[in-house]
Amino acid sequence: MSANRTALYGQADHDLAPSAPDAIQLSPLMIGSSDIAAIESESLNAVTVRAPAGAIERRFVLAQALRTLAAGARLTAFAPKDRGGLRLKKELEAFGCEVGESARRHNRICMVVRPATPKGLDEAIAAGAPRQIAENGLWTQPGVFSWDRLDAGTNALLQVLPEFAGAGADFGAGIGLLALNVLASKKVTKLTLVELDRRAVEVSKRNVADPRAAFVWGDVRGDAGLKDLDFVVSNPPFHDGGGEDKALGQAFIRAAADALRKGGVLWMVANRHLPYEAILAESFAKVRLVAEGDGYKVFEARK
């Protein structure tokens, strides 16, 4: 084990929990990060975790972090009080840790030294690992968007999607539900699934076993290298770090316009209260409200 092998899960916050500049990034939401499940057991000297809000996902990450630490090495975990922070101490105690806890900027910060024999790690890791949904056989993982149910927005878009043709992309592809529907058309020649969450990319590769599908672990807001597409489908995210961020969806709309050929089409769903009409009108030649109801609206926008 190297003298200073440390890791960080999530964005650094040195005011809440200092981390080394050369720490190995383990968050699946950070492009190019390492998979925490693939880190060798007892191989790290320190891990800092920005703990996820979801309980199953959070316990999975804490258990994996403890698994990767050498006996006597330090884990620092922090989270906002209303997004899991109040539960951190009890969860770490349940793993057999003695916990030092402090509070700062509405966050709870817990520090532990890894015990020689932690308790319950295997159970927490198994509970948060990839799994198949019994109803439809699709693979998913706790922490992935809408991991245990069909998202209502995705469902609204599925109800009205036309049969596509040519080359297209799914921006924010998740576990591949939209992609499976799009690829039901034999006229589709290629579909590129672009997704920020590495876990979703991995399970979508198991779900979408179609040679026409290509998978990109990337940020739609960056350059995915897609041009002259015939169509784009999208259920864009609108939360970032727990807060609503309408700029996310607006960025997806601009990225779709950049990726489409002239005459190409975007089909997207959005929560009804989100103000996307102006950016759609600015980015596309023709915009049509296809459906509206149950809190969602579906647009067709042609370049």
N, C-alpha and C positions, 0 to 999 in steps of 0.2 A: 504494500500500500504506500503510495507516495505521501510525502510529509505534509502536504497541504492540499489534499484532494477534497474539495468541498463542492456542494451543489446548492442550487436555488430553484424552487418551484414557483413560477409566477414572476410578475414584475417586481423588481427590487424597490424597497422603501427603506433607505438607510436611517431615517429618523425613527422608524418603528423597529427595524431589525437589520443591523448591518450585515452585509454579505460581501465576500471577496470578489474583486473585479474579474477574477479568472474562474469563478464558480461555474460548474457545469449546469446549464439550463435544462430543466426537466419538464416544464409545462408543455402539454400538447398544443397549447394555443400560441406558442412562440415558434415561428418557422425555423427549422433547423435544429430544434432541441433534441435531446436524447430521451428515450423512453424510460421512465422511472422503473418500469417492470423488467427492463433488460439490464439494469445496473447490478453488478455482482453484490451478493449479500456481504455485509460487514466490511465494505471496501471504502467507505467515506469517513472523513474526520469531522465533518459538520454539514448539516443541511438546514436551510432556511425555507420555510413553507408559507406562502400566502395562501391560506386555507380556503378551499372552495366553499360555496354556500350550501350546496346540496349535501345532506347528511351521509348518504351512502358513498358518494364520491369523496367527501372529506375524510371519512374514516379509512377509505382505501388509500388515499394519498399519505395520510399520517402513518398508516401501517407499513406502506412501502418505504417511506422515509426511515422509519425505525429499523426495518429489515436491512437497509443499505448501510446503516451506521455501524461502525465498530463499537464493541462494548466500551462504555465510558465516554463515547463521543456525544456531541451536543446537537440537539434538535431545537430550533426556534420556530414557533408557529404563531401566526397572527391573523386576525380577521376582524371586520367590523362587528360590533356587539349584536347588531340586528341581522347579521348574515353569517351566523355560526360561531362568532367569537365567544358568546356566553356559554357555549357547550364545549369549547376546546379543552378546558381543564379536566372536566369529567371524562371526556373521551380519552385523553392521554392517561389519566389515572386508571382507566379500565384496561389499558395496555400494560399496566404494572409500573408506570413511571411516577416518580416524585416530581411534582410540578411547581415551579415558581411562576407566579402570574403578576402582570402589571397592566396598567391601562394608560392609553395615550391616544388623543385625537379620535375618540369614539371607537377605538380598537382595543381588543384584549390581546395581550402578548404573553405567550407561554414558553418557558424554557425548561427543557428536561435533559438529563444525562441518560443515555440509553442504558437500561438495566441489562445485566448479563443474560437474563432469560425473560424477554417480554412475553406478555400473555395475549392470546387472541389475534395475533397478526394474520395467521393463515385464514381465519374465518372472515376477517374484514377485507382481505385481498380477494378472496373468492366471491364475496358479495358484490364487489365493485368491478369485477373482471368482465370482459365481453361475454355476451350471452345471446341466445336466440329467443325471439318473441314467440310464445306458444301459438298465438292466433294465426300468424302468417309465415313463421319460419325465418323471418329476417333477423340478421345480427345487429346488435346494438350494444351500448355500454353506458352505465350511469355516468352522468356528466355531459354527455352529448345532448345537443338540443332536442327536446321532446323525445327523450330516449325510450320512454315506456308507454307512449301513446301516439296516435295519429294527431299531429298538430292541426287545429281547426283551420288555420290559414292555408296550410298545404292542401287540406281536404277541399276547401273552397276553390282553389286553383285546379285541382284534379277534376272537379265536376264539370269544368267548362273548357279544358284544354282541347285544342283541335289536333288533328293528325298532322304532324310536322314532316318536312322533307329536307334533305340536304344535311349540312354540317351545322351543329349548334353547340350550346353550352348550358350548363346548369350552374348558376352562380349562388354559392352557399348551399351546396348539394346535400349536406347532412348525410344520412345513412343510405341515400339513393332512392327514396320513394318516388320522387318526381321523375328521376332518370328511368326507372323501370317502366313508367307509364309512357314516357316519350319514346323509348326504344321499342315499344310495342308496334310502332309504325315501321314497316319494312322500307319505307322511303327515306328514313334517316340513315345517312352514310357514316356519321361520326358524332359522338356526344362527349364533350369534355366536362367532367365534373370538377369544379373548383371549390375547395373547402379549406377553411382556416384551421379546423380542429383535426389534428392528426388521428385521433381515435375514430372520428367519423370517416375519414379517408380509408382507414384500415378495414372497418366493418363494411363500408360500401363496396370495397373490392370483393368481399365475399358475397354480398347481396346482388351485385350487378355483374353477373358472369356473362358478359356479352363482348365479343371481340371489337365491336364498334365503340366501346366505352374507353375513354382515357381519363386518368385520375391525376389531379394536380393538388398537392398540398401547398396552398398559397393564399394570399390575401387579394381578393378581388380589387381592392383599392390600389394595389400595386400593378405591375405589368405582368399579366398572365401569358402574354405573347399570343393572344388570340385576335385575329383580324379577318374581315370579310366573311363573317358567319352569316348563315341564313336565318338563324333564330337564337334567342336566349330565353330561358325560363328562370324564374327566381322567386323565392320567398325570402326577401332580405331580412337580416336581423335588425332590430331597433333598440337593443340594449347593449350597453358597454360598461362593464364593471359594476353592474347592478342598476345603473341609471338609464333612463330613456335617452336615446340619441338619434334624432331624426336625420342627422348628417350621414349616418351609416347607410340608410336606404337611398339617400340622395347620391352618395358616392357609387352605389351599385348601379343606379340608373345611368349615371355618366359613363361608368365602365362598360355597360351594355351598349350604349350608343357608340362608343369608341370601337367596340369589337364587331359590330354589325356592318354588313355591306349596305349600300344604298338600296332601299326596298326591304331590308331585313326587318324582323319583327321581334319585339320583346313582349313576353307575357309574364306579368308579375302580380302578386297579391300583397296587400298591405292592410294593416289595421285602419279602420275607417277614419279615425281621428288624425292620422298622420298626413301632413300637407305635402303630398308629392305631385299634385297636379301641375304646379308652376314649373318644376324642374323637368317633368315629362314634356310639357309644351315647349320648353326651351331647347330640349335635347332631341326631339323627334318631330317629324313633319306632320304626323297624324296620330291622335290619341283617342281611344275609345274606352269608355267605361263599360265593361262587358257584363259585370254582375256586382250586386251589392246586397249584403244581408248578414245577419249574425255577427255584426261588428267588423266585417271585412269588405274590401272592394278589390275587384280584379280588373286590371287594365291590359289592353292591347295597344302597343305603341309601335308605329312603323316609321322607319328612318327615311 
